[in-house]
Amino acid sequence: MVLAALVSVRVTLPPAIRLSLVRVDFTPPWVTGTSTSGLMVAWLLSIVLAIAGVWLFEAACRWFCRNLRFSDGTTADFSGRGAEILAWWAIWVLAGRRWGLGGVPEDLLQLVLYFLGLWATLNIIGWFVARVEFSSGRRFSFTGTYVELLGWQILLALSVVTLIGWAWILAAMFRWMARSSGNRDEALQFHGLGHQILWRTLVAILLCIPLVTIPFAWLWYMRWLVQNTTIVGQVGDPVV
């Protein structure tokens, strides 16, 4: 049930094999050779606004949890505050930028930033799961490790070359994220399959072509993720 918000956190790919359909590249002005005061201010402002986005993320998490509906009548709320993860968020934002610092090999720098961004991502996910509060008194934590997350990202990146294989890797990664979110007696379980993710993702992208349908497309996708996530006992018995 909290899976949709978990996957809303950006999980980056290694810089050597990153793939993006649309990219806005806020490269530092000194890299482009057009280092004017106006461009410098715009570049710094883009970073400040991106870091300030942690409070927008906090609000999105709260909205998501308050709109969850459970089969046993349980409700959920979110107690997290953006300031709690401001440092992690700043690392996550800065790790996604190109810096082009003189004297530092660009590839090495991007690789270091990638590992730092992945570390921040893991901590943001853990923060989110720990701050979800259920009216039933349940409290969950995220037990996934850095090595596991890195491994899934490598598999996901490699699967891109198959054109469609990424959907099955993504489904498996969602199952790992769900299993890693729980407590001593319970855990989440994701039931979605690769082919279901594949066609829904393609449909959602097509629905985003008319800009006005973007909210509808991703709400539809999010509802499917939620409906395919349940709380189960550690022995596999459905709870919610």
Beta strands, then each sheet from edge to edge (+ up, - down):
strand 1: 76-78
strand 2: 132-134
strand 3: 141-142
strand 4: 181-182
strand 5: 186-190
strand 6: 229-233
sheet 1: 1+ 2-
sheet 2: 3+ 4-
sheet 3: 5+ 6-
end
